[in-house]
Amino acid sequence: MGEKRFWQGIKAYTRTYWGKSVTTKDFQASMEKASGEDLSAFFARWVYLTKE
């Protein structure tokens, strides 16, 4: 994903959801949009702790 895209995703996420309730799926969607990649395998392994 790279550092630049990571910080773009964080910036977009915090601006979009400032003051709102969020889910991990919201964060994943923001990071996927910023990176242009499917991050489901990463989130499954490192966030949801499953073996995808």
Residue, then its C-alpha position, 0 to 999 in steps of 0.5 A: m500500500g505504501e506510506k503515502r497511500f496509507w496516510q491518504g486513507i487515514k486522512a480521508y477516513t478521519r474527515t469522513y467519519w469525524g464525530k460519527s460511530v464507525t465500524t472496522k468495515d468503514f475503516q477497511a473501505s477507506m483504506e481500500k479506496a485509498s490504496g486501490e487494493d483489496l485488503s480483505a486478506f490483510f484485515a482477516r488475518w491481522v484484525y479479525l484473526t482468521k486464516e483467510 
